[in-house]
């Protein structure tokens, strides 16, 4: 079983493509989109059941240079 999370990522100005490329190279995402508005990227990520969500995001995503801020939305089975 995995935990599905959506992460919005704000990048330093002019670095969105570099950040997106680094995410793609790490192959940790399920889906990755460029967005407009307060955040630059939207990522769908499945975190392995054995991993702590916060540690996983900090160790695999937020170590990427030029990420200024992120907003994580966790999902839960509704039915």
Phi, psi and omega in degrees: 000142179236163176253125178269128176229152173248131182236123173266136186235128173257127181255158172297146182308133177082006184242006185303316181294323177295317179296314180299320179296318179296319176299314181299320180294330180282343177053044179256350186261157171268315178218149179217127183231147168275138182230165174251158179113211185293330180244156186262329183228150174232124184237136172257130187222136174255120182261129180303146183303326183284354184259145171282130185303309182298314179296318181300313180296315180297320185276334184252336184245307190285000173276352179289128179300150174079009171273120180273321186200154175220158177226118183257130174246117179273151178245154180223149179292123185271329185228000000 
